[in-house]
Each structure stands twice: as structure tokens, then as C-alpha cells.
Amino acid sequence: MIHHLLVRILICRGKQRSPDSTKMVEMLFQQNTRQNGRPMVGPYRENNINTRRGDQWSPAQYKILVYNNRILKVRKMIVDKIKKREPSAKNKTSNIDIPVGKWIKCDKCKEIVYKDDVRENLSICPNCGHYFRMHINRRLKMILDEDTYKKFDINIDTNNPLEIEEYPKKLKALREKTGLQEAVACGTGKINGEEVVICVMDSGFMMGSMGVVVGEKITYAIEQAIALKLPLIIFCVSGGARMQEGIISLMQMAKTTAALTKLDEAGGLYISVLTDPTYGGVTASFASLGDIVLAEPGAMIGFAGQRVIEQTIGESLPEGFQTAEFLLEHGFIDKIVERKDLKETLYKLIQYHKGGSGNV
């Protein structure tokens, strides 16, 4: 019986000449038979053969006809090659300069907008008015008077209570990417001359999740508001408690709530500003406990997602029931304030609490 064998071989194209291709194939065929202890036969069996007689190599493919373990015919086959097309000199140089990272897609209207236009518009889409999330530094710059912010010097660092191997690596990568040490910044500043204690969360750092450090920083800020007798403002954005820190992260809910109780007993003012998104343990603790609860337009606010709730209670929920607008209608928040009006609104609320003439 005649068998067809498929052999791939690398033939040297260097300075030294290779032996005749057919003889090389025959030699390697016989050598392979001896090494394996059985004939190299079978329908289209494939064998990779390497020879090294120089520094330049090119592939060749051969079809062998075998009868009773003897080569009847060796035929070199043509192997089609697809070569990568090199860019021409004409294509390499272009007068069109498209900057990288200068454009952003709006999640609502799906339009591609210039990032600088969005930044100049308080991180609001110039086409449809959709609110983009803000970095801590931009939020502080928007709300506080220039050069008045002084952050609290709290020498604490995030630990790894569950000893998750990837957690410290993720924290390090996020710190390098965002320039933040944690998901919240706390300190004092002035709003139109009125001094306040302010905390701003950032969704860019692990979705603003609340771990031990976040809970401790917010608690410390509350205690400072009590000691300094200053109004407290917290800009909330979070996916909830940080699962990488387990039950210890859930304890921050009780800790921050207890601290706010002391602030209330001391007669202090606490204004909570809910931004998109505010969920989980943050919503279930300090975010919902403000004397006055404000929200940005379109902010998503809740404890769990709509699908999880529907699966739990076995009922359908109204569309948009977790938006700021829906929650305003049902009394969960006090007022929806546009970004451009936030600073002035906060100032008037502080004035009103002090017994001033500010009107909201």
C-alpha cells in the first residue's frame, strides 16, 4: 500500500550549500524510522525537520510517496506565503495629526466629543448635558475657593486583611494611574469665604468603594467638624463596601454612622451630595444621613442594582426608579442641583444654617 507523507523541512540558505533536498528528505526519513523504532508511515503524517548549516533559514514542504517503508517519490510542494505589507514612504508621512486621548464618547448621546470641551463645561457633555464623573482634584477646584483646601494629615495605609495576592498590586496600579492614595480626600476649605470640612470621593479609585482607610478618613473628618464646629459636606460616589477587605469594610458603615450621630448631637450641619453612582454600603450609611441631601441630575442612587432587587422580591420595578429625579419625587433627596449651581447652593445652605439671609 502506498502512503502519502507530509514533511516540512528548513533548508539552509547561508554560505554553506545544503545537500540535495531529495537526499536530505530520504536521509531524515530513514533516521526518524530508526529513532522511533517503527516505520514512518501513515496517511499524510506530518514531521517537522530542522537542519542547521547556516544562519539563514527558509521553510520547504515535501510530499513523499512510501511503499513498504521505501521512498518511491519525493516531490517539493509550493507553499503560499502571505507577506505583511510594509507601509510605503507615502503612507508613513501624513499631514493629518490626530492627537491620542483627546476625544471621549458620551454614554448617553453616543457622540464623540472633544475632551477639552467637556472639561471646560464642568465635565458635562456639550451635546446632551450628560454628567461625566469628576476627579477629586477637579471637584475640589470647582467647589472651594482658590488655594483654601488643606487636606487632613492622616498617616494610615490600606492593609490586606484577607491576604488577597492581587489586591496590593491593584492598589499600586491605581495609585500610579489616578495620582490618588485612596478613594476619598478629606480636609478643610472655604466656600465663598465660609470655612467647611469637606470630603470628596472618586469613582476612578476602585469605584469609590469604602474600605478601612475610606471609613477612617470620613470618620476623622466628622470628628474634626465637631471639634472645629464647622459644617460638613461629603460628595458621595461609590459602588459600596470594598469586598477585598471583607467584613471589616462593612464595619465602616457602623463607624461612620456613629460619628454622624455625635455630629448631630453637637448641632453640626451635614450636607450630603449624591453623585453618579452612589450604591451599596455607602448609600446605606453616611450618604443618606445628611441633614440636607442633594444630588446631581441623572445620578444613579440605590443599594443594589435593579436586576438583583427584582430577582429578590420577584416583582418588576418601574423604569428609572433609582435616578435622582425619581428619588426626589418620593422624598429620598431634598433637591437636585446642577453642577454650575452647586457652590452657590452650598454657600446659601451654610448661611441659612448660621441664621443668615441666604435663600435657597
Secondary structure per residue as TSV (DSSP state, phi and psi in degrees):
chain	resnum	aa	ss	phi	psi
A	1	M	-	360.0	137.9
A	2	I	E	-93.7	130.8
A	3	H	E	-113.7	148.1
A	4	H	E	-102.8	131.5
A	5	L	E	-120.4	141.1
A	6	L	E	-109.4	122.1
A	7	V	E	-124.2	130.7
A	8	R	E	-107.3	135.2
A	9	I	E	-137.7	145.1
A	10	L	E	-100.3	116.6
A	11	I	E	-101.6	131.6
A	12	C	E	-68.7	136.7
A	13	R	-	-121.4	24.5
A	14	G	S	-83.4	-154.3
A	15	K	S	-70.1	-41.0
A	16	Q	S	-78.9	138.2
A	17	R	-	-79.2	140.5
A	18	S	-	-78.1	154.7
A	19	P	-	-66.0	168.8
A	20	D	-	-54.9	133.9
A	21	S	H	-58.6	-43.0
A	22	T	H	-63.9	-45.0
A	23	K	H	-63.4	-38.5
A	24	M	H	-63.0	-43.0
A	25	V	H	-62.3	-43.6
A	26	E	H	-61.7	-43.8
A	27	M	H	-62.8	-46.3
A	28	L	H	-69.8	-31.2
A	29	F	H	-64.1	-46.7
A	30	Q	H	-66.9	-39.6
A	31	Q	H	-62.8	-43.0
A	32	N	H	-63.8	-37.2
A	33	T	H	-63.4	-42.7
A	34	R	H	-67.6	-41.7
A	35	Q	H	-67.0	-39.3
A	36	N	H	-82.8	-14.0
A	37	G	T	73.9	10.7
A	38	R	S	-149.1	157.3
A	39	P	-	-63.3	144.9
A	40	M	-	-89.3	73.5
A	41	V	-	-129.0	164.8
A	42	G	S	139.6	153.9
A	43	P	T	-65.8	115.7
A	44	Y	T	51.8	47.0
A	45	R	E	-70.3	144.4
A	46	E	E	-112.7	136.3
A	47	N	E	-137.2	128.7
A	48	N	E	-93.7	124.3
A	49	I	E	-120.3	129.5
A	50	N	-	-117.5	131.7
A	51	T	-	-122.9	148.8
A	52	R	-	-130.9	99.8
A	53	R	S	-130.4	13.5
A	54	G	S	-178.0	-168.4
A	55	D	S	-108.7	-0.7
A	56	Q	-	-120.2	130.0
A	57	W	E	-127.0	147.0
A	58	S	E	-142.2	142.8
A	59	P	E	-80.5	146.9
A	60	A	E	-140.0	149.5
A	61	Q	E	-127.3	136.0
A	62	Y	E	-128.4	146.3
A	63	K	E	-112.0	124.8
A	64	I	E	-114.8	134.1
A	65	L	E	-100.7	122.5
A	66	V	E	-120.7	136.4
A	67	Y	E	-136.7	120.5
A	68	N	T	53.4	45.4
A	69	N	T	64.8	16.8
A	70	R	E	-117.8	140.9
A	71	I	E	-78.6	123.7
A	72	L	E	-91.5	-39.8
A	73	K	E	-154.2	139.8
A	74	V	E	-120.2	122.1
A	75	R	E	-125.6	126.0
A	76	K	E	-76.3	134.0
A	77	M	E	-104.9	150.1
A	78	I	-	-88.2	122.6
A	79	V	-	-105.8	120.3
A	80	D	-	-71.2	138.4
A	81	K	-	-121.0	135.8
A	82	I	-	-104.6	109.0
A	83	K	-	-90.4	140.4
A	84	K	-	-68.6	127.2
A	85	R	-	-73.8	123.4
A	86	E	-	-79.6	138.7
A	87	P	-	-65.9	136.9
A	88	S	-	-75.1	164.6
A	89	A	H	-62.2	-29.6
A	90	K	H	-67.8	-38.5
A	91	N	H	-78.6	-23.8
A	92	K	H	-68.4	-35.9
A	93	T	-	-105.5	126.2
A	94	S	-	-138.7	144.4
A	95	N	S	-80.9	-10.1
A	96	I	-	-85.8	119.1
A	97	D	-	-113.6	107.0
A	98	I	-	-105.3	107.7
A	99	P	-	-64.6	141.9
A	100	V	T	-85.1	138.5
A	101	G	T	75.8	18.0
A	102	K	-	-100.2	-3.1
A	103	W	E	-124.8	153.9
A	104	I	E	-143.5	146.1
A	105	K	E	-99.3	130.6
A	106	C	-	-77.9	130.1
A	107	D	T	-70.2	-21.4
A	108	K	T	-91.2	-57.9
A	109	C	T	-91.2	-8.5
A	110	K	-	66.5	13.5
A	111	E	-	-83.8	149.3
A	112	I	E	-90.3	118.2
A	113	V	E	-120.5	153.9
A	114	Y	E	-71.7	127.4
A	115	K	H	-60.8	-37.8
A	116	D	H	-65.1	-34.7
A	117	D	H	-64.9	-38.0
A	118	V	H	-66.5	-43.7
A	119	R	H	-63.7	-42.1
A	120	E	H	-68.1	-19.9
A	121	N	T	-100.0	32.0
A	122	L	T	59.0	38.0
A	123	S	S	58.5	41.5
A	124	I	B	-120.7	136.2
A	125	C	-	-62.4	125.8
A	126	P	T	-71.2	-14.4
A	127	N	T	-88.5	-47.9
A	128	C	T	-120.8	-6.8
A	129	G	-	82.5	12.9
A	130	H	-	-68.0	139.2
A	131	Y	B	-90.0	119.8
A	132	F	-	-83.8	157.2
A	133	R	-	-75.0	148.9
A	134	M	-	-112.3	144.6
A	135	H	-	-72.1	151.7
A	136	I	H	-52.2	-47.2
A	137	N	H	-63.1	-38.8
A	138	R	H	-70.1	-37.8
A	139	R	H	-63.4	-45.7
A	140	L	H	-62.5	-40.2
A	141	K	H	-65.6	-34.8
A	142	M	H	-72.2	-35.9
A	143	I	H	-91.4	-41.6
A	144	L	S	-93.6	155.7
A	145	D	-	-64.7	154.5
A	146	E	T	-62.6	133.6
A	147	D	T	60.2	31.5
A	148	T	-	-110.0	-10.1
A	149	Y	-	-77.9	129.5
A	150	K	E	-131.0	111.2
A	151	K	E	-76.7	151.6
A	152	F	-	-73.5	137.1
A	153	D	-	-89.8	89.7
A	154	I	-	-112.4	112.2
A	155	N	-	-89.2	73.6
A	156	I	-	-131.8	150.5
A	157	D	-	-131.8	154.6
A	158	T	-	-71.5	131.6
A	159	N	-	-104.3	-175.4
A	160	N	-	-129.7	73.9
A	161	P	T	-62.7	-30.3
A	162	L	T	-92.0	0.2
A	163	E	-	54.3	46.4
A	164	I	-	-79.6	124.2
A	165	E	T	-61.8	-40.1
A	166	E	H	-83.2	-13.9
A	167	Y	H	-62.1	-50.7
A	168	P	H	-61.2	-34.8
A	169	K	H	-66.5	-40.0
A	170	K	H	-66.1	-41.1
A	171	L	H	-61.7	-43.0
A	172	K	H	-63.1	-43.6
A	173	A	H	-64.5	-40.4
A	174	L	H	-68.7	-35.6
A	175	R	H	-65.4	-38.0
A	176	E	H	-69.8	-37.2
A	177	K	H	-74.9	-44.1
A	178	T	H	-95.6	-20.3
A	179	G	S	77.0	10.9
A	180	L	-	-107.4	151.2
A	181	Q	S	-89.3	-30.4
A	182	E	S	-151.8	-178.0
A	183	A	S	-82.3	3.9
A	184	V	E	-144.5	146.7
A	185	A	E	-122.6	133.2
A	186	C	E	-129.3	143.5
A	187	G	E	178.9	-164.0
A	188	T	E	-116.3	157.2
A	189	G	E	-167.5	-176.1
A	190	K	E	-125.7	138.9
A	191	I	E	-115.8	106.9
A	192	N	T	51.3	40.3
A	193	G	T	91.1	-13.2
A	194	E	E	-88.2	120.9
A	195	E	E	-77.7	138.1
A	196	V	E	-140.7	161.9
A	197	V	E	-98.8	129.0
A	198	I	E	-130.6	140.0
A	199	C	E	-126.0	133.8
A	200	V	E	-128.1	125.1
A	201	M	E	-95.9	158.4
A	202	D	-	-132.8	122.7
A	203	S	T	-72.9	-15.2
A	204	G	T	-73.3	-12.4
A	205	F	T	-109.7	96.8
A	206	M	G	51.3	42.0
A	207	M	G	53.7	33.2
A	208	G	G	63.3	22.1
A	209	S	-	-63.2	147.7
A	210	M	B	-97.0	108.7
A	211	G	-	-106.4	-162.4
A	212	V	H	-62.5	-44.9
A	213	V	H	-67.4	-42.4
A	214	V	H	-61.2	-46.2
A	215	G	H	-62.4	-40.2
A	216	E	H	-69.0	-39.9
A	217	K	H	-64.6	-42.5
A	218	I	H	-67.7	-40.9
A	219	T	H	-62.0	-43.0
A	220	Y	H	-61.8	-40.2
A	221	A	H	-64.4	-39.4
A	222	I	H	-62.7	-43.7
A	223	E	H	-64.1	-36.2
A	224	Q	H	-68.7	-36.2
A	225	A	H	-63.0	-36.7
A	226	I	H	-68.1	-46.6
A	227	A	H	-66.7	-39.7
A	228	L	H	-89.9	-5.8
A	229	K	T	55.6	51.2
A	230	L	-	-118.2	151.9
A	231	P	-	-63.9	148.8
A	232	L	E	-113.2	130.6
A	233	I	E	-126.4	127.4
A	234	I	E	-123.9	122.2
A	235	F	E	-91.3	112.2
A	236	C	E	-97.6	134.3
A	237	V	E	-155.8	121.7
A	238	S	E	-167.6	152.7
A	239	G	S	-92.6	-4.7
A	240	G	S	123.3	-159.5
A	241	A	B	-68.8	149.9
A	242	R	-	-83.3	112.6
A	243	M	G	-67.4	-22.8
A	244	Q	G	-67.7	-14.3
A	245	E	G	-111.3	9.7
A	246	G	H	58.0	-141.9
A	247	I	H	-67.2	-22.0
A	248	I	H	-64.3	-34.2
A	249	S	H	-68.5	-33.7
A	250	L	H	-67.7	-29.2
A	251	M	H	-64.2	-21.6
A	252	Q	H	-67.5	-24.2
A	253	M	H	-62.3	-47.6
A	254	A	H	-67.5	-39.1
A	255	K	H	-65.3	-46.6
A	256	T	H	-67.7	-36.6
A	257	T	H	-64.9	-41.7
A	258	A	H	-63.7	-39.4
A	259	A	H	-66.0	-39.6
A	260	L	H	-67.1	-30.0
A	261	T	H	-62.8	-40.8
A	262	K	H	-65.8	-37.9
A	263	L	H	-64.0	-40.8
A	264	D	H	-64.9	-41.8
A	265	E	H	-64.5	-29.8
A	266	A	T	-82.3	-4.1
A	267	G	T	82.8	17.5
A	268	G	-	-79.8	156.8
A	269	L	-	-96.0	130.0
A	270	Y	E	-125.7	119.2
A	271	I	E	-111.5	122.3
A	272	S	E	-103.9	128.4
A	273	V	E	-114.6	113.9
A	274	L	E	-93.0	124.1
A	275	T	E	-119.1	171.3
A	276	D	E	-83.5	127.3
A	277	P	E	-100.5	154.5
A	278	T	E	-126.3	111.8
A	279	Y	-	-139.5	173.5
A	280	G	H	64.9	-142.1
A	281	G	H	-64.0	-23.2
A	282	V	H	-71.5	-44.5
A	283	T	H	-61.7	-38.0
A	284	A	T	-80.1	2.3
A	285	S	T	-130.5	-112.4
A	286	F	G	-69.1	-24.5
A	287	A	G	-65.1	-31.1
A	288	S	G	-97.1	0.5
A	289	L	-	-103.5	14.5
A	290	G	-	-69.3	148.9
A	291	D	S	-61.2	-36.3
A	292	I	E	-130.8	127.8
A	293	V	E	-112.5	114.8
A	294	L	E	-105.6	165.1
A	295	A	E	-151.2	152.1
A	296	E	-	-83.4	153.4
A	297	P	T	-58.8	135.4
A	298	G	T	76.5	3.3
A	299	A	-	-64.9	138.2
A	300	M	B	-91.5	124.2
A	301	I	B	-134.6	132.1
A	302	G	-	177.8	-174.1
A	303	F	S	-101.1	-54.1
A	304	A	S	-121.5	165.6
A	305	G	-	-71.3	162.2
A	306	Q	H	-59.8	-43.2
A	307	R	H	-64.6	-39.7
A	308	V	H	-63.8	-43.0
A	309	I	H	-64.7	-43.6
A	310	E	H	-62.4	-39.5
A	311	Q	H	-68.2	-30.4
A	312	T	H	-75.8	-46.9
A	313	I	H	-92.8	-11.7
A	314	G	-	70.0	26.8
A	315	E	S	-134.2	154.8
A	316	S	-	-81.8	145.8
A	317	L	-	-112.2	151.3
A	318	P	-	-64.8	147.4
A	319	E	T	-64.7	134.5
A	320	G	T	72.7	22.9
A	321	F	T	-72.4	-10.2
A	322	Q	T	-107.3	12.8
A	323	T	B	-82.5	159.4
A	324	A	H	-61.0	-36.0
A	325	E	H	-65.4	-42.3
A	326	F	H	-65.2	-43.3
A	327	L	H	-68.4	-30.1
A	328	L	H	-65.5	-41.6
A	329	E	H	-63.6	-29.3
A	330	H	T	-104.1	14.2
A	331	G	T	81.7	10.3
A	332	F	S	-77.7	-32.7
A	333	I	S	-122.3	162.4
A	334	D	S	-94.9	-32.5
A	335	K	E	-162.3	140.9
A	336	I	E	-97.9	125.3
A	337	V	-	-122.4	129.1
A	338	E	-	-69.0	154.4
A	339	R	G	-59.6	-39.4
A	340	K	G	-67.2	-19.3
A	341	D	G	-103.9	-0.6
A	342	L	H	-61.9	-47.4
A	343	K	H	-61.2	-46.1
A	344	E	H	-67.2	-37.6
A	345	T	H	-64.8	-44.1
A	346	L	H	-62.3	-41.0
A	347	Y	H	-62.0	-43.0
A	348	K	H	-67.4	-36.6
A	349	L	H	-65.6	-39.4
A	350	I	H	-65.3	-42.4
A	351	Q	H	-62.1	-43.0
A	352	Y	H	-62.1	-41.4
A	353	H	H	-66.2	-32.4
A	354	K	H	-79.7	-7.9
A	355	G	T	92.2	19.3
A	356	G	-	-82.8	-167.6
A	357	S	S	-99.2	8.1
A	358	G	-	-67.0	137.6
A	359	N	-	-113.1	136.7
A	360	V	-	-100.8	360.0
